Each structure stands twice: as structure tokens, then as C-alpha cells.
């Protein structure tokens, strides 16, 4: 027997740096090295793009996501390489931000 993928998720132009699955909501959320985070359904449909406003992106204007976690209530927390935390709803709305100088692993 050969294993076959359940779905192929497309949309990123660069390598994936972080991902999470929220089985309760049927979502896969992923972030790439040089791009926004994407929300896909478990079937592979691209549903939303999670983008930070340019005013928070800083002078380099490119945020690199390092960690993603989703809750069954529909919140997605993303930690970016520059120390920025963002909380999004699964509808793509930015709900809160916080900056830290601490190294998060």
C-alpha cells in the first residue's frame, strides 16, 4: 500500500517555516519565509490570507512568521521573527498585537 496525501495546499511562494492544524475547525494555518500566513481548509481550499498592516511591519516591510498556534475558538496567534505577536480571527481580522524583546522558542 502507498500513502497518498489527503490534500495539497498551495499558495506560498517560499518555503514553509511554521504550520498548525486545528482539527476542531478543519483548518490548516501555515507561514512561509517571505510571505503572509495562509489559512486552508483540510480539503486544500485556500480560505484566507493573514497579513500584518504595513505600519507594524517595520522598515524591512517583511515579517517572517516563526510560530503559529490556533485555538478551537477561532483565534490564531502568530509570533514573527522581529518579536511581534499578532492575534487574528479565522476570518482574517487582526484582533491584537504585542511586541517583545524576549527570545521565544
N, CA, C and O atoms as a GROMACS GRO file, in nm:
protein
  420
    1UNK      N    1   0.083  -0.119   0.000
    1UNK     CA    2   0.000   0.000   0.000
    1UNK      C    3   0.088   0.125   0.000
    1UNK      O    4   0.193   0.131   0.063
    2UNK      N    5   0.039   0.224  -0.073
    2UNK     CA    6   0.108   0.351  -0.080
    2UNK      C    7   0.026   0.458  -0.011
    2UNK      O    8  -0.096   0.465  -0.028
    3UNK      N    9   0.093   0.539   0.067
    3UNK     CA   10   0.025   0.652   0.132
    3UNK      C   11   0.006   0.763   0.030
    3UNK      O   12   0.099   0.795  -0.045
    4UNK      N   13  -0.111   0.822   0.027
    4UNK     CA   14  -0.138   0.934  -0.063
    4UNK      C   15  -0.182   1.054   0.021
    4UNK      O   16  -0.247   1.038   0.124
    5UNK      N   17  -0.146   1.173  -0.024
    5UNK     CA   18  -0.185   1.291   0.053
    5UNK      C   19  -0.336   1.313   0.049
    5UNK      O   20  -0.402   1.287  -0.051
    6UNK      N   21  -0.388   1.361   0.160
    6UNK     CA   22  -0.530   1.393   0.167
    6UNK      C   23  -0.562   1.518   0.085
    6UNK      O   24  -0.667   1.528   0.023
    7UNK      N   25  -0.469   1.613   0.087
    7UNK     CA   26  -0.485   1.738   0.012
    7UNK      C   27  -0.347   1.797  -0.014
    7UNK      O   28  -0.252   1.771   0.060
    8UNK      N   29  -0.337   1.876  -0.118
    8UNK     CA   30  -0.215   1.951  -0.147
    8UNK      C   31  -0.249   2.098  -0.129
    8UNK      O   32  -0.337   2.151  -0.196
    9UNK      N   33  -0.177   2.161  -0.039
    9UNK     CA   34  -0.202   2.301  -0.008
    9UNK      C   35  -0.109   2.389  -0.091
    9UNK      O   36   0.012   2.367  -0.092
   10UNK      N   37  -0.165   2.486  -0.159
   10UNK     CA   38  -0.086   2.574  -0.244
   10UNK      C   39  -0.105   2.719  -0.201
   10UNK      O   40  -0.198   2.750  -0.126
   11UNK      N   41  -0.019   2.806  -0.248
   11UNK     CA   42  -0.034   2.948  -0.222
   11UNK      C   43   0.091   3.018  -0.175
   11UNK      O   44   0.105   3.139  -0.194
   12UNK      N   45   0.184   2.945  -0.114
   12UNK     CA   46   0.309   3.008  -0.069
   12UNK      C   47   0.408   3.011  -0.184
   12UNK      O   48   0.415   2.918  -0.265
   13UNK      N   49   0.487   3.119  -0.189
   13UNK     CA   50   0.592   3.132  -0.290
   13UNK      C   51   0.728   3.090  -0.236
   13UNK      O   52   0.822   3.068  -0.313
   14UNK      N   53   0.739   3.078  -0.104
   14UNK     CA   54   0.866   3.043  -0.041
   14UNK      C   55   0.845   2.926   0.055
   14UNK      O   56   0.732   2.882   0.076
   15UNK      N   57   0.953   2.876   0.112
   15UNK     CA   58   0.945   2.759   0.199
   15UNK      C   59   0.862   2.787   0.324
   15UNK      O   60   0.860   2.900   0.375
   16UNK      N   61   0.795   2.685   0.372
   16UNK     CA   62   0.711   2.694   0.491
   16UNK      C   63   0.802   2.693   0.614
   16UNK      O   64   0.890   2.608   0.626
   17UNK      N   65   0.779   2.787   0.706
   17UNK     CA   66   0.859   2.795   0.828
   17UNK      C   67   0.782   2.748   0.951
   17UNK      O   68   0.842   2.710   1.051
   18UNK      N   69   0.649   2.751   0.945
   18UNK     CA   70   0.567   2.707   1.058
   18UNK      C   71   0.427   2.672   1.009
   18UNK      O   72   0.380   2.723   0.907
   19UNK      N   73   0.363   2.583   1.083
   19UNK     CA   74   0.228   2.540   1.046
   19UNK      C   75   0.158   2.483   1.169
   19UNK      O   76   0.223   2.437   1.263
   20UNK      N   77   0.027   2.486   1.166
   20UNK     CA   78  -0.054   2.424   1.271
   20UNK      C   79  -0.183   2.373   1.210
   20UNK      O   80  -0.229   2.422   1.107
   21UNK      N   81  -0.239   2.273   1.275
   21UNK     CA   82  -0.367   2.216   1.231
   21UNK      C   83  -0.467   2.235   1.344
   21UNK      O   84  -0.438   2.203   1.460
   22UNK      N   85  -0.582   2.286   1.311
   22UNK     CA   86  -0.692   2.298   1.407
   22UNK      C   87  -0.801   2.202   1.359
   22UNK      O   88  -0.887   2.238   1.279
   23UNK      N   89  -0.796   2.080   1.411
   23UNK     CA   90  -0.888   1.976   1.367
   23UNK      C   91  -1.033   2.010   1.402
   23UNK      O   92  -1.124   1.974   1.328
   24UNK      N   93  -1.054   2.080   1.515
   24UNK     CA   94  -1.190   2.114   1.555
   24UNK      C   95  -1.259   2.203   1.453
   24UNK      O   96  -1.380   2.192   1.432
   25UNK      N   97  -1.183   2.292   1.389
   25UNK     CA   98  -1.240   2.382   1.290
   25UNK      C   99  -1.212   2.337   1.146
   25UNK      O  100  -1.263   2.396   1.052
   26UNK      N  101  -1.131   2.232   1.130
   26UNK     CA  102  -1.099   2.182   0.996
   26UNK      C  103  -1.008   2.275   0.919
   26UNK      O  104  -1.025   2.293   0.798
   27UNK      N  105  -0.910   2.336   0.988
   27UNK     CA  106  -0.822   2.434   0.925
   27UNK      C  107  -0.676   2.397   0.937
   27UNK      O  108  -0.634   2.332   1.032
   28UNK      N  109  -0.599   2.439   0.838
   28UNK     CA  110  -0.453   2.430   0.840
   28UNK      C  111  -0.402   2.572   0.820
   28UNK      O  112  -0.439   2.638   0.723
   29UNK      N  113  -0.316   2.619   0.910
   29UNK     CA  114  -0.262   2.754   0.900
   29UNK      C  115  -0.111   2.741   0.887
   29UNK      O  116  -0.047   2.671   0.964
   30UNK      N  117  -0.055   2.809   0.788
   30UNK     CA  118   0.088   2.796   0.761
   30UNK      C  119   0.149   2.932   0.732
   30UNK      O  120   0.082   3.024   0.683
   31UNK      N  121   0.278   2.944   0.762
   31UNK     CA  122   0.352   3.066   0.735
   31UNK      C  123   0.477   3.033   0.655
   31UNK      O  124   0.537   2.927   0.673
   32UNK      N  125   0.516   3.125   0.567
   32UNK     CA  126   0.633   3.100   0.485
   32UNK      C  127   0.742   3.203   0.512
   32UNK      O  128   0.718   3.306   0.575
   33UNK      N  129   0.860   3.174   0.464
   33UNK     CA  130   0.980   3.254   0.491
   33UNK      C  131   0.965   3.400   0.450
   33UNK      O  132   1.009   3.489   0.524
   34UNK      N  133   0.907   3.428   0.338
   34UNK     CA  134   0.899   3.564   0.286
   34UNK      C  135   0.756   3.604   0.249
   34UNK      O  136   0.735   3.681   0.155
   35UNK      N  137   0.660   3.553   0.322
   35UNK     CA  138   0.524   3.588   0.282
   35UNK      C  139   0.424   3.583   0.394
   35UNK      O  140   0.461   3.559   0.509
   36UNK      N  141   0.299   3.605   0.363
   36UNK     CA  142   0.195   3.605   0.465
   36UNK      C  143   0.162   3.463   0.511
   36UNK      O  144   0.204   3.365   0.451
   37UNK      N  145   0.084   3.456   0.618
   37UNK     CA  146   0.032   3.328   0.665
   37UNK      C  147  -0.098   3.299   0.590
   37UNK      O  148  -0.174   3.391   0.558
   38UNK      N  149  -0.122   3.173   0.562
   38UNK     CA  150  -0.240   3.132   0.487
   38UNK      C  151  -0.324   3.036   0.568
   38UNK      O  152  -0.272   2.953   0.643
   39UNK      N  153  -0.455   3.047   0.552
   39UNK     CA  154  -0.549   2.953   0.613
   39UNK      C  155  -0.611   2.869   0.502
   39UNK      O  156  -0.670   2.922   0.408
   40UNK      N  157  -0.596   2.738   0.515
   40UNK     CA  158  -0.656   2.643   0.420
   40UNK      C  159  -0.757   2.556   0.493
   40UNK      O  160  -0.748   2.536   0.614
   41UNK      N  161  -0.853   2.505   0.418
   41UNK     CA  162  -0.940   2.401   0.473
   41UNK      C  163  -0.863   2.270   0.468
   41UNK      O  164  -0.761   2.260   0.400
   42UNK      N  165  -0.911   2.170   0.540
   42UNK     CA  166  -0.845   2.038   0.538
   42UNK      C  167  -0.854   1.974   0.400
   42UNK      O  168  -0.780   1.880   0.370
   43UNK      N  169  -0.944   2.023   0.316
   43UNK     CA  170  -0.958   1.971   0.180
   43UNK      C  171  -0.860   2.037   0.083
   43UNK      O  172  -0.849   1.996  -0.032
   44UNK      N  173  -0.789   2.141   0.130
   44UNK     CA  174  -0.691   2.207   0.046
   44UNK      C  175  -0.734   2.340  -0.012
   44UNK      O  176  -0.658   2.402  -0.086
   45UNK      N  177  -0.856   2.386   0.019
   45UNK     CA  178  -0.903   2.514  -0.034
   45UNK      C  179  -0.838   2.629   0.042
   45UNK      O  180  -0.836   2.630   0.166
   46UNK      N  181  -0.785   2.727  -0.030
   46UNK     CA  182  -0.729   2.847   0.031
   46UNK      C  183  -0.845   2.936   0.075
   46UNK      O  184  -0.926   2.977  -0.008
   47UNK      N  185  -0.852   2.965   0.205
   47UNK     CA  186  -0.965   3.042   0.259
   47UNK      C  187  -0.929   3.188   0.285
   47UNK      O  188  -1.006   3.277   0.249
   48UNK      N  189  -0.815   3.213   0.348
   48UNK     CA  190  -0.780   3.348   0.390
   48UNK      C  191  -0.629   3.368   0.387
   48UNK      O  192  -0.550   3.273   0.390
   49UNK      N  193  -0.592   3.496   0.381
   49UNK     CA  194  -0.454   3.537   0.396
   49UNK      C  195  -0.446   3.626   0.520
   49UNK      O  196  -0.526   3.719   0.534
   50UNK      N  197  -0.354   3.598   0.608
   50UNK     CA  198  -0.336   3.677   0.730
   50UNK      C  199  -0.216   3.769   0.710
   50UNK      O  200  -0.102   3.724   0.710
   51UNK      N  201  -0.244   3.897   0.694
   51UNK     CA  202  -0.137   3.993   0.670
   51UNK      C  203  -0.137   4.099   0.778
   51UNK      O  204  -0.242   4.148   0.820
   52UNK      N  205  -0.018   4.133   0.823
   52UNK     CA  206   0.001   4.237   0.924
   52UNK      C  207  -0.001   4.372   0.851
   52UNK      O  208   0.058   4.383   0.744
   53UNK      N  209  -0.066   4.475   0.907
   53UNK     CA  210  -0.064   4.607   0.843
   53UNK      C  211   0.078   4.657   0.825
   53UNK      O  212   0.166   4.628   0.906
   54UNK      N  213   0.101   4.733   0.717
   54UNK     CA  214   0.235   4.782   0.686
   54UNK      C  215   0.293   4.868   0.797
   54UNK      O  216   0.415   4.874   0.813
   55UNK      N  217   0.208   4.934   0.875
   55UNK     CA  218   0.258   5.019   0.984
   55UNK      C  219   0.328   4.938   1.092
   55UNK      O  220   0.413   4.991   1.163
   56UNK      N  221   0.294   4.808   1.106
   56UNK     CA  222   0.358   4.722   1.204
   56UNK      C  223   0.474   4.642   1.147
   56UNK      O  224   0.553   4.584   1.222
   57UNK      N  225   0.485   4.638   1.016
   57UNK     CA  226   0.585   4.553   0.952
   57UNK      C  227   0.727   4.604   0.969
   57UNK      O  228   0.822   4.526   0.957
   58UNK      N  229   0.745   4.732   0.995
   58UNK     CA  230   0.879   4.785   1.016
   58UNK      C  231   0.947   4.825   0.887
   58UNK      O  232   0.887   4.815   0.780
   59UNK      N  233   1.071   4.871   0.896
   59UNK     CA  234   1.141   4.923   0.778
   59UNK      C  235   1.169   4.817   0.672
   59UNK      O  236   1.171   4.847   0.553
   60UNK      N  237   1.191   4.693   0.714
   60UNK     CA  238   1.219   4.588   0.615
   60UNK      C  239   1.092   4.546   0.542
   60UNK      O  240   1.098   4.484   0.437
   61UNK      N  241   0.974   4.581   0.600
   61UNK     CA  242   0.844   4.556   0.539
   61UNK      C  243   0.821   4.410   0.503
   61UNK      O  244   0.745   4.379   0.411
   62UNK      N  245   0.886   4.321   0.575
   62UNK     CA  246   0.863   4.178   0.553
   62UNK      C  247   0.873   4.106   0.686
   62UNK      O  248   0.980   4.100   0.747
   63UNK      N  249   0.762   4.053   0.732
   63UNK     CA  250   0.760   3.980   0.857
   63UNK      C  251   0.773   3.832   0.830
   63UNK      O  252   0.707   3.778   0.741
   64UNK      N  253   0.858   3.767   0.906
   64UNK     CA  254   0.880   3.624   0.888
   64UNK      C  255   0.818   3.550   1.006
   64UNK      O  256   0.868   3.561   1.118
   65UNK      N  257   0.712   3.475   0.984
   65UNK     CA  258   0.650   3.400   1.094
   65UNK      C  259   0.738   3.285   1.140
   65UNK      O  260   0.796   3.213   1.058
   66UNK      N  261   0.748   3.269   1.274
   66UNK     CA  262   0.827   3.160   1.330
   66UNK      C  263   0.740   3.055   1.398
   66UNK      O  264   0.769   2.936   1.390
   67UNK      N  265   0.633   3.100   1.466
   67UNK     CA  266   0.545   3.009   1.539
   67UNK      C  267   0.399   3.045   1.512
   67UNK      O  268   0.364   3.162   1.501
   68UNK      N  269   0.315   2.942   1.500
   68UNK     CA  270   0.172   2.963   1.482
   68UNK      C  271   0.098   2.866   1.574
   68UNK      O  272   0.137   2.750   1.587
   69UNK      N  273  -0.007   2.915   1.635
   69UNK     CA  274  -0.094   2.828   1.714
   69UNK      C  275  -0.238   2.875   1.696
   69UNK      O  276  -0.266   2.994   1.699
   70UNK      N  277  -0.328   2.781   1.676
   70UNK     CA  278  -0.470   2.812   1.660
   70UNK      C  279  -0.549   2.751   1.774
   70UNK      O  280  -0.512   2.646   1.827
   71UNK      N  281  -0.658   2.817   1.811
   71UNK     CA  282  -0.744   2.765   1.916
   71UNK      C  283  -0.875   2.716   1.856
   71UNK      O  284  -0.911   2.756   1.745
   72UNK      N  285  -0.944   2.632   1.928
   72UNK     CA  286  -1.074   2.582   1.880
   72UNK      C  287  -1.180   2.691   1.881
   72UNK      O  288  -1.287   2.673   1.822
   73UNK      N  289  -1.152   2.803   1.947
   73UNK     CA  290  -1.246   2.916   1.948
   73UNK      C  291  -1.231   3.004   1.825
   73UNK      O  292  -1.311   3.096   1.804
   74UNK      N  293  -1.131   2.977   1.744
   74UNK     CA  294  -1.114   3.052   1.619
   74UNK      C  295  -1.014   3.165   1.626
   74UNK      O  296  -1.022   3.259   1.547
   75UNK      N  297  -0.919   3.158   1.718
   75UNK     CA  298  -0.813   3.258   1.726
   75UNK      C  299  -0.682   3.196   1.678
   75UNK      O  300  -0.653   3.079   1.703
   76UNK      N  301  -0.605   3.276   1.610
   76UNK     CA  302  -0.475   3.232   1.560
   76UNK      C  303  -0.368   3.328   1.612
   76UNK      O  304  -0.373   3.447   1.583
   77UNK      N  305  -0.272   3.275   1.688
   77UNK     CA  306  -0.162   3.356   1.740
   77UNK      C  307  -0.039   3.327   1.655
   77UNK      O  308  -0.001   3.212   1.635
   78UNK      N  309   0.022   3.433   1.607
   78UNK     CA  310   0.142   3.420   1.523
   78UNK      C  311   0.254   3.500   1.588
   78UNK      O  312   0.236   3.617   1.622
   79UNK      N  313   0.370   3.437   1.604
   79UNK     CA  314   0.490   3.505   1.653
   79UNK      C  315   0.584   3.522   1.535
   79UNK      O  316   0.620   3.426   1.467
   80UNK      N  317   0.625   3.647   1.511
   80UNK     CA  318   0.713   3.679   1.400
   80UNK      C  319   0.857   3.695   1.448
   80UNK      O  320   0.882   3.722   1.565
   81UNK      N  321   0.950   3.679   1.355
   81UNK     CA  322   1.093   3.682   1.384
   81UNK      C  323   1.138   3.811   1.452
   81UNK      O  324   1.234   3.808   1.530
   82UNK      N  325   1.073   3.922   1.426
   82UNK     CA  326   1.115   4.050   1.482
   82UNK      C  327   1.058   4.076   1.622
   82UNK      O  328   1.074   4.186   1.675
   83UNK      N  329   0.992   3.977   1.685
   83UNK     CA  330   0.940   3.991   1.819
   83UNK      C  331   0.796   4.038   1.827
   83UNK      O  332   0.749   4.076   1.935
   84UNK      N  333   0.725   4.035   1.718
   84UNK     CA  334   0.586   4.079   1.714
   84UNK      C  335   0.492   3.960   1.727
   84UNK      O  336   0.504   3.862   1.654
   85UNK      N  337   0.399   3.969   1.820
   85UNK     CA  338   0.289   3.873   1.833
   85UNK      C  339   0.165   3.936   1.771
   85UNK      O  340   0.137   4.053   1.794
   86UNK      N  341   0.090   3.859   1.693
   86UNK     CA  342  -0.036   3.905   1.638
   86UNK      C  343  -0.143   3.798   1.663
   86UNK      O  344  -0.116   3.678   1.652
   87UNK      N  345  -0.262   3.844   1.697
   87UNK     CA  346  -0.375   3.754   1.714
   87UNK      C  347  -0.476   3.789   1.605
   87UNK      O  348  -0.521   3.903   1.593
   88UNK      N  349  -0.509   3.688   1.524
   88UNK     CA  350  -0.607   3.703   1.417
   88UNK      C  351  -0.728   3.616   1.446
   88UNK      O  352  -0.717   3.515   1.515
   89UNK      N  353  -0.842   3.656   1.393
   89UNK     CA  354  -0.957   3.565   1.391
   89UNK      C  355  -0.941   3.476   1.268
   89UNK      O  356  -0.864   3.510   1.177
   90UNK      N  357  -1.011   3.365   1.264
   90UNK     CA  358  -1.002   3.279   1.145
   90UNK      C  359  -1.067   3.345   1.025
   90UNK      O  360  -1.055   3.294   0.913
   91UNK      N  361  -1.135   3.456   1.045
   91UNK     CA  362  -1.191   3.533   0.934
   91UNK      C  363  -1.089   3.630   0.875
   91UNK      O  364  -1.119   3.702   0.780
   92UNK      N  365  -0.968   3.632   0.932
   92UNK     CA  366  -0.860   3.715   0.879
   92UNK      C  367  -0.849   3.852   0.942
   92UNK      O  368  -0.768   3.933   0.898
   93UNK      N  369  -0.927   3.880   1.044
   93UNK     CA  370  -0.924   4.012   1.108
   93UNK      C  371  -0.818   4.016   1.218
   93UNK      O  372  -0.813   3.928   1.304
   94UNK      N  373  -0.732   4.118   1.212
   94UNK     CA  374  -0.630   4.138   1.314
   94UNK      C  375  -0.699   4.186   1.440
   94UNK      O  376  -0.768   4.289   1.438
   95UNK      N  377  -0.682   4.114   1.552
   95UNK     CA  378  -0.750   4.148   1.676
   95UNK      C  379  -0.660   4.216   1.778
   95UNK      O  380  -0.706   4.302   1.853
   96UNK      N  381  -0.533   4.178   1.783
   96UNK     CA  382  -0.442   4.236   1.882
   96UNK      C  383  -0.298   4.215   1.837
   96UNK      O  384  -0.268   4.124   1.761
   97UNK      N  385  -0.210   4.303   1.887
   97UNK     CA  386  -0.066   4.290   1.862
   97UNK      C  387   0.009   4.320   1.991
   97UNK      O  388  -0.041   4.391   2.078
   98UNK      N  389   0.129   4.266   1.999
   98UNK     CA  390   0.217   4.294   2.113
   98UNK      C  391   0.361   4.269   2.068
   98UNK      O  392   0.389   4.172   1.998
   99UNK      N  393   0.450   4.358   2.108
   99UNK     CA  394   0.591   4.341   2.075
   99UNK      C  395   0.668   4.298   2.200
   99UNK      O  396   0.634   4.337   2.311
  100UNK      N  397   0.771   4.218   2.179
  100UNK     CA  398   0.855   4.172   2.290
  100UNK      C  399   1.001   4.167   2.243
  100UNK      O  400   1.030   4.146   2.126
  101UNK      N  401   1.090   4.187   2.338
  101UNK     CA  402   1.233   4.176   2.310
  101UNK      C  403   1.286   4.038   2.349
  101UNK      O  404   1.401   4.006   2.322
  102UNK      N  405   1.201   3.956   2.411
  102UNK     CA  406   1.241   3.823   2.454
  102UNK      C  407   1.253   3.726   2.336
  102UNK      O  408   1.185   3.742   2.235
  103UNK      N  409   1.338   3.629   2.351
  103UNK     CA  410   1.351   3.523   2.251
  103UNK      C  411   1.248   3.416   2.281
  103UNK      O  412   1.252   3.354   2.387
  104UNK      N  413   1.158   3.392   2.190
  104UNK     CA  414   1.053   3.294   2.207
  104UNK      C  415   1.087   3.171   2.126
  104UNK      O  416   1.125   3.181   2.009
  105UNK      N  417   1.075   3.052   2.188
  105UNK     CA  418   1.106   2.928   2.118
  105UNK      C  419   0.988   2.834   2.126
  105UNK      O  420   0.993   2.723   2.073
   0.00000   0.00000   0.00000
